[in-house]
Amino acid sequence: MYILTALNFYAHGSYQKNIGHDFNLVLSQPAVSNCITEVTNGLLDVMEDFIKFPSTAQEIASVKQQ
């Protein structure tokens, strides 16, 4: 439920209480906020291992070519 709640919030960018209504679940605003915080912190922990943006002109050109 944590991941689905956070993904829904990321996708819609809407106020957190709407997520509880979308899933037909009873989620308080603090519970939704906690879901988003925990999932975001988890993504930040693994971000450097799996997400890499080109930082040099050569890397940017290579990505553009691909």
N, CA, C and O atoms as a Tripos MOL2 file, in Angstrom:
@<TRIPOS>MOLECULE
protein
  264   263    66     0     0
PROTEIN
NO_CHARGES

@<TRIPOS>ATOM
      1 N           0.8160   -1.1800    0.0000 N.3       1 MET1
      2 CA          0.0000    0.0000    0.0000 C.3       1 MET1
      3 C           0.8680    1.2550    0.0000 C.2       1 MET1
      4 O           0.4970    2.2600   -0.6070 O.2       1 MET1
      5 N           2.0070    1.2120    0.6640 N.am      2 TYR2
      6 CA          2.8900    2.3790    0.7290 C.3       2 TYR2
      7 C           3.3250    2.8150   -0.6680 C.2       2 TYR2
      8 O           3.2290    3.9910   -1.0180 O.2       2 TYR2
      9 N           3.8000    1.8640   -1.4560 N.am      3 ILE3
     10 CA          4.3150    2.2000   -2.7820 C.3       3 ILE3
     11 C           3.1970    2.7030   -3.6850 C.2       3 ILE3
     12 O           3.3810    3.6890   -4.3980 O.2       3 ILE3
     13 N           2.0500    2.0490   -3.6670 N.am      4 LEU4
     14 CA          0.9390    2.4930   -4.5050 C.3       4 LEU4
     15 C           0.4640    3.8910   -4.1160 C.2       4 LEU4
     16 O           0.1370    4.7020   -4.9820 O.2       4 LEU4
     17 N           0.4290    4.1640   -2.8450 N.am      5 THR5
     18 CA          0.0160    5.4830   -2.3800 C.3       5 THR5
     19 C           0.9890    6.5460   -2.8680 C.2       5 THR5
     20 O           0.5740    7.5890   -3.3720 O.2       5 THR5
     21 N           2.2790    6.2820   -2.7180 N.am      6 ALA6
     22 CA          3.2900    7.2490   -3.1490 C.3       6 ALA6
     23 C           3.2790    7.4150   -4.6680 C.2       6 ALA6
     24 O           3.3610    8.5400   -5.1610 O.2       6 ALA6
     25 N           3.1790    6.3220   -5.4130 N.am      7 LEU7
     26 CA          3.1510    6.4240   -6.8700 C.3       7 LEU7
     27 C           1.9440    7.2170   -7.3560 C.2       7 LEU7
     28 O           2.0480    8.0070   -8.2950 O.2       7 LEU7
     29 N           0.8150    7.0070   -6.7220 N.am      8 ASN8
     30 CA         -0.3700    7.7640   -7.0910 C.3       8 ASN8
     31 C          -0.1460    9.2550   -6.8440 C.2       8 ASN8
     32 O          -0.5240   10.0900   -7.6660 O.2       8 ASN8
     33 N           0.4560    9.5770   -5.7330 N.am      9 PHE9
     34 CA          0.7400   10.9830   -5.4210 C.3       9 PHE9
     35 C           1.7360   11.5680   -6.4200 C.2       9 PHE9
     36 O           1.5450   12.6820   -6.9070 O.2       9 PHE9
     37 N           2.8030   10.8180   -6.7260 N.am     10 TYR10
     38 CA          3.7880   11.3050   -7.6960 C.3      10 TYR10
     39 C           3.1370   11.5490   -9.0630 C.2      10 TYR10
     40 O           3.4210   12.5470   -9.7250 O.2      10 TYR10
     41 N           2.2710   10.6350   -9.4720 N.am     11 ALA11
     42 CA          1.6630   10.7210  -10.8030 C.3      11 ALA11
     43 C           0.6890   11.8830  -10.9190 C.2      11 ALA11
     44 O           0.6380   12.5540  -11.9500 O.2      11 ALA11
     45 N          -0.0760   12.1210   -9.8740 N.am     12 HIS12
     46 CA         -1.1140   13.1370   -9.9580 C.3      12 HIS12
     47 C          -0.6840   14.4800   -9.3810 C.2      12 HIS12
     48 O          -1.2280   15.5200   -9.7530 O.2      12 HIS12
     49 N           0.2830   14.4620   -8.4780 N.am     13 GLY13
     50 CA          0.7230   15.7010   -7.8670 C.3      13 GLY13
     51 C          -0.3940   16.4050   -7.1260 C.2      13 GLY13
     52 O          -0.3680   17.6220   -6.9430 O.2      13 GLY13
     53 N          -1.3680   15.6300   -6.7050 N.am     14 SER14
     54 CA         -2.5320   16.2190   -6.0480 C.3      14 SER14
     55 C          -2.3670   16.1600   -4.5330 C.2      14 SER14
     56 O          -1.4500   15.5350   -4.0020 O.2      14 SER14
     57 N          -3.2690   16.8180   -3.8810 N.am     15 TYR15
     58 CA         -3.2530   16.8330   -2.4260 C.3      15 TYR15
     59 C          -3.3660   15.4170   -1.8810 C.2      15 TYR15
     60 O          -4.0720   14.5870   -2.4550 O.2      15 TYR15
     61 N          -2.6960   15.1390   -0.8050 N.am     16 GLN16
     62 CA         -2.5540   13.7880   -0.2950 C.3      16 GLN16
     63 C          -3.8730   13.1220    0.0760 C.2      16 GLN16
     64 O          -4.0000   11.9090   -0.0940 O.2      16 GLN16
     65 N          -4.8360   13.8440    0.5620 N.am     17 LYS17
     66 CA         -6.0960   13.2190    0.9800 C.3      17 LYS17
     67 C          -6.8360   12.5780   -0.1870 C.2      17 LYS17
     68 O          -7.5810   11.6190    0.0150 O.2      17 LYS17
     69 N          -6.6510   13.0800   -1.3950 N.am     18 ASN18
     70 CA         -7.3290   12.5020   -2.5600 C.3      18 ASN18
     71 C          -6.9340   11.0590   -2.7960 C.2      18 ASN18
     72 O          -7.7220   10.2810   -3.3340 O.2      18 ASN18
     73 N          -5.7360   10.6930   -2.4040 N.am     19 ILE19
     74 CA         -5.2590    9.3240   -2.6180 C.3      19 ILE19
     75 C          -6.1150    8.3280   -1.8510 C.2      19 ILE19
     76 O          -6.4490    7.2650   -2.3750 O.2      19 ILE19
     77 N          -6.4680    8.6540   -0.6390 N.am     20 GLY20
     78 CA         -7.3140    7.7700    0.1520 C.3      20 GLY20
     79 C          -8.6520    7.5270   -0.5080 C.2      20 GLY20
     80 O          -9.1720    6.4120   -0.4670 O.2      20 GLY20
     81 N          -9.2150    8.5550   -1.1160 N.am     21 HIS21
     82 CA        -10.4850    8.4080   -1.8160 C.3      21 HIS21
     83 C         -10.3180    7.5910   -3.1000 C.2      21 HIS21
     84 O         -11.2000    6.8070   -3.4500 O.2      21 HIS21
     85 N          -9.1970    7.7650   -3.8050 N.am     22 ASP22
     86 CA         -8.9610    7.0310   -5.0450 C.3      22 ASP22
     87 C          -8.8810    5.5270   -4.8050 C.2      22 ASP22
     88 O          -9.3740    4.7450   -5.6170 O.2      22 ASP22
     89 N          -8.2720    5.1210   -3.7130 N.am     23 PHE23
     90 CA         -8.1010    3.6990   -3.4210 C.3      23 PHE23
     91 C          -9.2760    3.1210   -2.6290 C.2      23 PHE23
     92 O          -9.2860    1.9310   -2.3120 O.2      23 PHE23
     93 N         -10.2620    3.9550   -2.3110 N.am     24 ASN24
     94 CA        -11.3870    3.5360   -1.4810 C.3      24 ASN24
     95 C         -10.9060    2.9660   -0.1580 C.2      24 ASN24
     96 O         -11.4850    2.0120    0.3630 O.2      24 ASN24
     97 N          -9.8720    3.5410    0.3730 N.am     25 LEU25
     98 CA         -9.3420    3.1490    1.6650 C.3      25 LEU25
     99 C          -9.4850    4.3140    2.6280 C.2      25 LEU25
    100 O          -9.6000    5.4700    2.2200 O.2      25 LEU25
    101 N          -9.4760    3.9960    3.8770 N.am     26 VAL26
    102 CA         -9.5270    5.0550    4.8730 C.3      26 VAL26
    103 C          -8.0920    5.3440    5.2930 C.2      26 VAL26
    104 O          -7.5270    4.6570    6.1440 O.2      26 VAL26
    105 N          -7.5150    6.3710    4.6820 N.am     27 LEU27
    106 CA         -6.1610    6.7800    5.0190 C.3      27 LEU27
    107 C          -6.2010    8.2220    5.4920 C.2      27 LEU27
    108 O          -6.7280    9.1000    4.8080 O.2      27 LEU27
    109 N          -5.6520    8.4480    6.6400 N.am     28 SER28
    110 CA         -5.5880    9.8190    7.1260 C.3      28 SER28
    111 C          -4.4900   10.5660    6.3830 C.2      28 SER28
    112 O          -3.6060    9.9530    5.7860 O.2      28 SER28
    113 N          -4.5500   11.8770    6.4230 N.am     29 GLN29
    114 CA         -3.5230   12.6870    5.7750 C.3      29 GLN29
    115 C          -2.1410   12.3730    6.3510 C.2      29 GLN29
    116 O          -1.1860   12.2560    5.5830 O.2      29 GLN29
    117 N          -1.9950   12.2290    7.6860 N.am     30 PRO30
    118 CA         -0.6740   11.8650    8.2110 C.3      30 PRO30
    119 C          -0.1860   10.4970    7.7220 C.2      30 PRO30
    120 O           1.0120   10.3120    7.5040 O.2      30 PRO30
    121 N          -1.1010    9.5400    7.5490 N.am     31 ALA31
    122 CA         -0.7140    8.2180    7.0580 C.3      31 ALA31
    123 C          -0.2210    8.3070    5.6180 C.2      31 ALA31
    124 O           0.7780    7.6800    5.2650 O.2      31 ALA31
    125 N          -0.9110    9.0780    4.7870 N.am     32 VAL32
    126 CA         -0.5000    9.2620    3.3980 C.3      32 VAL32
    127 C           0.8540    9.9710    3.3550 C.2      32 VAL32
    128 O           1.7440    9.5850    2.5960 O.2      32 VAL32
    129 N           0.9970   11.0040    4.1710 N.am     33 SER33
    130 CA          2.2620   11.7350    4.2260 C.3      33 SER33
    131 C           3.4030   10.8090    4.6220 C.2      33 SER33
    132 O           4.5020   10.9070    4.0750 O.2      33 SER33
    133 N           3.1500    9.9140    5.5650 N.am     34 ASN34
    134 CA          4.1620    8.9520    6.0040 C.3      34 ASN34
    135 C           4.5360    7.9970    4.8720 C.2      34 ASN34
    136 O           5.7130    7.6900    4.6860 O.2      34 ASN34
    137 N           3.5520    7.5290    4.1210 N.am     35 CYS35
    138 CA          3.8170    6.6500    2.9700 C.3      35 CYS35
    139 C           4.7350    7.3520    1.9750 C.2      35 CYS35
    140 O           5.7350    6.7870    1.5320 O.2      35 CYS35
    141 N           4.3870    8.5770    1.6320 N.am     36 ILE36
    142 CA          5.1600    9.3300    0.6500 C.3      36 ILE36
    143 C           6.5780    9.5660    1.1440 C.2      36 ILE36
    144 O           7.5370    9.4210    0.3860 O.2      36 ILE36
    145 N           6.7120    9.9250    2.4030 N.am     37 THR37
    146 CA          8.0360   10.1820    2.9790 C.3      37 THR37
    147 C           8.8980    8.9290    2.9630 C.2      37 THR37
    148 O          10.0590    8.9820    2.5580 O.2      37 THR37
    149 N           8.3420    7.8010    3.3990 N.am     38 GLU38
    150 CA          9.1300    6.5670    3.4640 C.3      38 GLU38
    151 C           9.5380    6.0670    2.0790 C.2      38 GLU38
    152 O          10.6770    5.6420    1.8860 O.2      38 GLU38
    153 N           8.6220    6.1160    1.1200 N.am     39 VAL39
    154 CA          8.9470    5.6620   -0.2350 C.3      39 VAL39
    155 C           9.9740    6.5980   -0.8660 C.2      39 VAL39
    156 O          10.9170    6.1380   -1.5100 O.2      39 VAL39
    157 N           9.8030    7.8920   -0.6890 N.am     40 THR40
    158 CA         10.7560    8.8610   -1.2420 C.3      40 THR40
    159 C          12.1400    8.6580   -0.6420 C.2      40 THR40
    160 O          13.1350    8.6660   -1.3660 O.2      40 THR40
    161 N          12.2130    8.4770    0.6590 N.am     41 ASN41
    162 CA         13.5160    8.2370    1.3010 C.3      41 ASN41
    163 C          14.1500    6.9430    0.8020 C.2      41 ASN41
    164 O          15.3670    6.8750    0.6250 O.2      41 ASN41
    165 N          13.3360    5.9210    0.5750 N.am     42 GLY42
    166 CA         13.8580    4.6700    0.0310 C.3      42 GLY42
    167 C          14.4120    4.8550   -1.3720 C.2      42 GLY42
    168 O          15.4640    4.3100   -1.7060 O.2      42 GLY42
    169 N          13.7090    5.6190   -2.1890 N.am     43 LEU43
    170 CA         14.1990    5.8890   -3.5440 C.3      43 LEU43
    171 C          15.4960    6.6890   -3.5120 C.2      43 LEU43
    172 O          16.4070    6.4330   -4.2990 O.2      43 LEU43
    173 N          15.5780    7.6450   -2.6130 N.am     44 LEU44
    174 CA         16.7990    8.4400   -2.5080 C.3      44 LEU44
    175 C          17.9900    7.5840   -2.0800 C.2      44 LEU44
    176 O          19.1200    7.8280   -2.5030 O.2      44 LEU44
    177 N          17.7320    6.5750   -1.2360 N.am     45 ASP45
    178 CA         18.8070    5.6880   -0.7780 C.3      45 ASP45
    179 C          19.4260    4.8800   -1.9100 C.2      45 ASP45
    180 O          20.6320    4.6340   -1.9120 O.2      45 ASP45
    181 N          18.5990    4.4630   -2.8800 N.am     46 VAL46
    182 CA         19.1010    3.6260   -3.9710 C.3      46 VAL46
    183 C          19.3520    4.4100   -5.2530 C.2      46 VAL46
    184 O          19.8410    3.8550   -6.2370 O.2      46 VAL46
    185 N          19.0250    5.6730   -5.2450 N.am     47 MET47
    186 CA         19.1060    6.4880   -6.4540 C.3      47 MET47
    187 C          20.4930    6.4550   -7.0990 C.2      47 MET47
    188 O          20.6060    6.2930   -8.3140 O.2      47 MET47
    189 N          21.5280    6.6040   -6.3110 N.am     48 GLU48
    190 CA         22.8760    6.6610   -6.8770 C.3      48 GLU48
    191 C          23.2890    5.3460   -7.5310 C.2      48 GLU48
    192 O          24.1300    5.3390   -8.4290 O.2      48 GLU48
    193 N          22.7090    4.2430   -7.0910 N.am     49 ASP49
    194 CA         23.0470    2.9430   -7.6620 C.3      49 ASP49
    195 C          22.3330    2.6820   -8.9850 C.2      49 ASP49
    196 O          22.8580    1.9620   -9.8340 O.2      49 ASP49
    197 N          21.1460    3.2550   -9.1740 N.am     50 PHE50
    198 CA         20.3320    2.9130  -10.3290 C.3      50 PHE50
    199 C          19.9970    4.0770  -11.2500 C.2      50 PHE50
    200 O          19.6220    3.8570  -12.4020 O.2      50 PHE50
    201 N          20.1230    5.2880  -10.7770 N.am     51 ILE51
    202 CA         19.7770    6.4540  -11.5890 C.3      51 ILE51
    203 C          21.0160    7.3070  -11.7720 C.2      51 ILE51
    204 O          21.6140    7.7690  -10.8000 O.2      51 ILE51
    205 N          21.3960    7.5120  -13.0200 N.am     52 LYS52
    206 CA         22.5780    8.3060  -13.2950 C.3      52 LYS52
    207 C          22.2810    9.2350  -14.4650 C.2      52 LYS52
    208 O          21.8560    8.7940  -15.5330 O.2      52 LYS52
    209 N          22.5080   10.5040  -14.2500 N.am     53 PHE53
    210 CA         22.3380   11.4890  -15.3040 C.3      53 PHE53
    211 C          23.6950   11.8170  -15.9000 C.2      53 PHE53
    212 O          24.6870   11.8780  -15.1730 O.2      53 PHE53
    213 N          23.7580   12.0290  -17.2020 N.am     54 PRO54
    214 CA         25.0460   12.3770  -17.8170 C.3      54 PRO54
    215 C          25.5550   13.7010  -17.2510 C.2      54 PRO54
    216 O          24.7930   14.6490  -17.0600 O.2      54 PRO54
    217 N          26.8600   13.7420  -16.9870 N.am     55 SER55
    218 CA         27.4100   14.9420  -16.3610 C.3      55 SER55
    219 C          28.4600   15.6410  -17.2170 C.2      55 SER55
    220 O          28.8150   16.7900  -16.9540 O.2      55 SER55
    221 N          28.9500   14.9590  -18.2270 N.am     56 THR56
    222 CA         29.9420   15.5910  -19.0980 C.3      56 THR56
    223 C          29.3320   15.7950  -20.4860 C.2      56 THR56
    224 O          28.3280   15.1750  -20.8360 O.2      56 THR56
    225 N          29.9520   16.6630  -21.2550 N.am     57 ALA57
    226 CA         29.4720   16.9220  -22.6140 C.3      57 ALA57
    227 C          29.4930   15.6490  -23.4510 C.2      57 ALA57
    228 O          28.5900   15.4140  -24.2530 O.2      57 ALA57
    229 N          30.5260   14.8270  -23.2640 N.am     58 GLN58
    230 CA         30.6340   13.5750  -24.0100 C.3      58 GLN58
    231 C          29.4890   12.6110  -23.6440 C.2      58 GLN58
    232 O          28.8960   11.9920  -24.5270 O.2      58 GLN58
    233 N          29.1810   12.4870  -22.3510 N.am     59 GLU59
    234 CA         28.0890   11.6210  -21.9220 C.3      59 GLU59
    235 C          26.7460   12.1180  -22.4580 C.2      59 GLU59
    236 O          25.9110   11.3150  -22.8730 O.2      59 GLU59
    237 N          26.5340   13.4260  -22.4520 N.am     60 ILE60
    238 CA         25.2990   13.9960  -22.9650 C.3      60 ILE60
    239 C          25.1580   13.7120  -24.4500 C.2      60 ILE60
    240 O          24.0820   13.3320  -24.9100 O.2      60 ILE60
    241 N          26.2380   13.8940  -25.2070 N.am     61 ALA61
    242 CA         26.2050   13.6210  -26.6360 C.3      61 ALA61
    243 C          25.9170   12.1490  -26.9100 C.2      61 ALA61
    244 O          25.1790   11.8150  -27.8360 O.2      61 ALA61
    245 N          26.5030   11.2750  -26.1010 N.am     62 SER62
    246 CA         26.2760    9.8360  -26.2690 C.3      62 SER62
    247 C          24.8080    9.4850  -26.0230 C.2      62 SER62
    248 O          24.2210    8.7030  -26.7710 O.2      62 SER62
    249 N          24.2250   10.0540  -24.9930 N.am     63 VAL63
    250 CA         22.8170    9.7980  -24.6910 C.3      63 VAL63
    251 C          21.9280   10.3230  -25.8120 C.2      63 VAL63
    252 O          20.9480    9.6740  -26.1760 O.2      63 VAL63
    253 N          22.2500   11.4720  -26.3550 N.am     64 LYS64
    254 CA         21.4760   12.0420  -27.4650 C.3      64 LYS64
    255 C          21.5280   11.1260  -28.6790 C.2      64 LYS64
    256 O          20.5260   10.9450  -29.3710 O.2      64 LYS64
    257 N          22.7080   10.5440  -28.9390 N.am     65 GLN65
    258 CA         22.8650    9.6470  -30.0920 C.3      65 GLN65
    259 C          22.0190    8.3950  -29.9430 C.2      65 GLN65
    260 O          21.4410    7.9060  -30.9130 O.2      65 GLN65
    261 N          21.9500    7.8830  -28.7290 N.am     66 GLN66
    262 CA         21.2120    6.6430  -28.4730 C.3      66 GLN66
    263 C          19.7410    6.9030  -28.5950 C.2      66 GLN66
    264 O          18.9360    5.9890  -28.4170 O.2      66 GLN66
@<TRIPOS>BOND
     1     1     2 1
     2     2     3 1
     3     3     4 2
     4     3     5 am
     5     5     6 1
     6     6     7 1
     7     7     8 2
     8     7     9 am
     9     9    10 1
    10    10    11 1
    11    11    12 2
    12    11    13 am
    13    13    14 1
    14    14    15 1
    15    15    16 2
    16    15    17 am
    17    17    18 1
    18    18    19 1
    19    19    20 2
    20    19    21 am
    21    21    22 1
    22    22    23 1
    23    23    24 2
    24    23    25 am
    25    25    26 1
    26    26    27 1
    27    27    28 2
    28    27    29 am
    29    29    30 1
    30    30    31 1
    31    31    32 2
    32    31    33 am
    33    33    34 1
    34    34    35 1
    35    35    36 2
    36    35    37 am
    37    37    38 1
    38    38    39 1
    39    39    40 2
    40    39    41 am
    41    41    42 1
    42    42    43 1
    43    43    44 2
    44    43    45 am
    45    45    46 1
    46    46    47 1
    47    47    48 2
    48    47    49 am
    49    49    50 1
    50    50    51 1
    51    51    52 2
    52    51    53 am
    53    53    54 1
    54    54    55 1
    55    55    56 2
    56    55    57 am
    57    57    58 1
    58    58    59 1
    59    59    60 2
    60    59    61 am
    61    61    62 1
    62    62    63 1
    63    63    64 2
    64    63    65 am
    65    65    66 1
    66    66    67 1
    67    67    68 2
    68    67    69 am
    69    69    70 1
    70    70    71 1
    71    71    72 2
    72    71    73 am
    73    73    74 1
    74    74    75 1
    75    75    76 2
    76    75    77 am
    77    77    78 1
    78    78    79 1
    79    79    80 2
    80    79    81 am
    81    81    82 1
    82    82    83 1
    83    83    84 2
    84    83    85 am
    85    85    86 1
    86    86    87 1
    87    87    88 2
    88    87    89 am
    89    89    90 1
    90    90    91 1
    91    91    92 2
    92    91    93 am
    93    93    94 1
    94    94    95 1
    95    95    96 2
    96    95    97 am
    97    97    98 1
    98    98    99 1
    99    99   100 2
   100    99   101 am
   101   101   102 1
   102   102   103 1
   103   103   104 2
   104   103   105 am
   105   105   106 1
   106   106   107 1
   107   107   108 2
   108   107   109 am
   109   109   110 1
   110   110   111 1
   111   111   112 2
   112   111   113 am
   113   113   114 1
   114   114   115 1
   115   115   116 2
   116   115   117 am
   117   117   118 1
   118   118   119 1
   119   119   120 2
   120   119   121 am
   121   121   122 1
   122   122   123 1
   123   123   124 2
   124   123   125 am
   125   125   126 1
   126   126   127 1
   127   127   128 2
   128   127   129 am
   129   129   130 1
   130   130   131 1
   131   131   132 2
   132   131   133 am
   133   133   134 1
   134   134   135 1
   135   135   136 2
   136   135   137 am
   137   137   138 1
   138   138   139 1
   139   139   140 2
   140   139   141 am
   141   141   142 1
   142   142   143 1
   143   143   144 2
   144   143   145 am
   145   145   146 1
   146   146   147 1
   147   147   148 2
   148   147   149 am
   149   149   150 1
   150   150   151 1
   151   151   152 2
   152   151   153 am
   153   153   154 1
   154   154   155 1
   155   155   156 2
   156   155   157 am
   157   157   158 1
   158   158   159 1
   159   159   160 2
   160   159   161 am
   161   161   162 1
   162   162   163 1
   163   163   164 2
   164   163   165 am
   165   165   166 1
   166   166   167 1
   167   167   168 2
   168   167   169 am
   169   169   170 1
   170   170   171 1
   171   171   172 2
   172   171   173 am
   173   173   174 1
   174   174   175 1
   175   175   176 2
   176   175   177 am
   177   177   178 1
   178   178   179 1
   179   179   180 2
   180   179   181 am
   181   181   182 1
   182   182   183 1
   183   183   184 2
   184   183   185 am
   185   185   186 1
   186   186   187 1
   187   187   188 2
   188   187   189 am
   189   189   190 1
   190   190   191 1
   191   191   192 2
   192   191   193 am
   193   193   194 1
   194   194   195 1
   195   195   196 2
   196   195   197 am
   197   197   198 1
   198   198   199 1
   199   199   200 2
   200   199   201 am
   201   201   202 1
   202   202   203 1
   203   203   204 2
   204   203   205 am
   205   205   206 1
   206   206   207 1
   207   207   208 2
   208   207   209 am
   209   209   210 1
   210   210   211 1
   211   211   212 2
   212   211   213 am
   213   213   214 1
   214   214   215 1
   215   215   216 2
   216   215   217 am
   217   217   218 1
   218   218   219 1
   219   219   220 2
   220   219   221 am
   221   221   222 1
   222   222   223 1
   223   223   224 2
   224   223   225 am
   225   225   226 1
   226   226   227 1
   227   227   228 2
   228   227   229 am
   229   229   230 1
   230   230   231 1
   231   231   232 2
   232   231   233 am
   233   233   234 1
   234   234   235 1
   235   235   236 2
   236   235   237 am
   237   237   238 1
   238   238   239 1
   239   239   240 2
   240   239   241 am
   241   241   242 1
   242   242   243 1
   243   243   244 2
   244   243   245 am
   245   245   246 1
   246   246   247 1
   247   247   248 2
   248   247   249 am
   249   249   250 1
   250   250   251 1
   251   251   252 2
   252   251   253 am
   253   253   254 1
   254   254   255 1
   255   255   256 2
   256   255   257 am
   257   257   258 1
   258   258   259 1
   259   259   260 2
   260   259   261 am
   261   261   262 1
   262   262   263 1
   263   263   264 2
@<TRIPOS>SUBSTRUCTURE
     1 MET1         2 RESIDUE 1 A MET
     2 TYR2         6 RESIDUE 1 A TYR
     3 ILE3        10 RESIDUE 1 A ILE
     4 LEU4        14 RESIDUE 1 A LEU
     5 THR5        18 RESIDUE 1 A THR
     6 ALA6        22 RESIDUE 1 A ALA
     7 LEU7        26 RESIDUE 1 A LEU
     8 ASN8        30 RESIDUE 1 A ASN
     9 PHE9        34 RESIDUE 1 A PHE
    10 TYR10       38 RESIDUE 1 A TYR
    11 ALA11       42 RESIDUE 1 A ALA
    12 HIS12       46 RESIDUE 1 A HIS
    13 GLY13       50 RESIDUE 1 A GLY
    14 SER14       54 RESIDUE 1 A SER
    15 TYR15       58 RESIDUE 1 A TYR
    16 GLN16       62 RESIDUE 1 A GLN
    17 LYS17       66 RESIDUE 1 A LYS
    18 ASN18       70 RESIDUE 1 A ASN
    19 ILE19       74 RESIDUE 1 A ILE
    20 GLY20       78 RESIDUE 1 A GLY
    21 HIS21       82 RESIDUE 1 A HIS
    22 ASP22       86 RESIDUE 1 A ASP
    23 PHE23       90 RESIDUE 1 A PHE
    24 ASN24       94 RESIDUE 1 A ASN
    25 LEU25       98 RESIDUE 1 A LEU
    26 VAL26      102 RESIDUE 1 A VAL
    27 LEU27      106 RESIDUE 1 A LEU
    28 SER28      110 RESIDUE 1 A SER
    29 GLN29      114 RESIDUE 1 A GLN
    30 PRO30      118 RESIDUE 1 A PRO
    31 ALA31      122 RESIDUE 1 A ALA
    32 VAL32      126 RESIDUE 1 A VAL
    33 SER33      130 RESIDUE 1 A SER
    34 ASN34      134 RESIDUE 1 A ASN
    35 CYS35      138 RESIDUE 1 A CYS
    36 ILE36      142 RESIDUE 1 A ILE
    37 THR37      146 RESIDUE 1 A THR
    38 GLU38      150 RESIDUE 1 A GLU
    39 VAL39      154 RESIDUE 1 A VAL
    40 THR40      158 RESIDUE 1 A THR
    41 ASN41      162 RESIDUE 1 A ASN
    42 GLY42      166 RESIDUE 1 A GLY
    43 LEU43      170 RESIDUE 1 A LEU
    44 LEU44      174 RESIDUE 1 A LEU
    45 ASP45      178 RESIDUE 1 A ASP
    46 VAL46      182 RESIDUE 1 A VAL
    47 MET47      186 RESIDUE 1 A MET
    48 GLU48      190 RESIDUE 1 A GLU
    49 ASP49      194 RESIDUE 1 A ASP
    50 PHE50      198 RESIDUE 1 A PHE
    51 ILE51      202 RESIDUE 1 A ILE
    52 LYS52      206 RESIDUE 1 A LYS
    53 PHE53      210 RESIDUE 1 A PHE
    54 PRO54      214 RESIDUE 1 A PRO
    55 SER55      218 RESIDUE 1 A SER
    56 THR56      222 RESIDUE 1 A THR
    57 ALA57      226 RESIDUE 1 A ALA
    58 GLN58      230 RESIDUE 1 A GLN
    59 GLU59      234 RESIDUE 1 A GLU
    60 ILE60      238 RESIDUE 1 A ILE
    61 ALA61      242 RESIDUE 1 A ALA
    62 SER62      246 RESIDUE 1 A SER
    63 VAL63      250 RESIDUE 1 A VAL
    64 LYS64      254 RESIDUE 1 A LYS
    65 GLN65      258 RESIDUE 1 A GLN
    66 GLN66      262 RESIDUE 1 A GLN
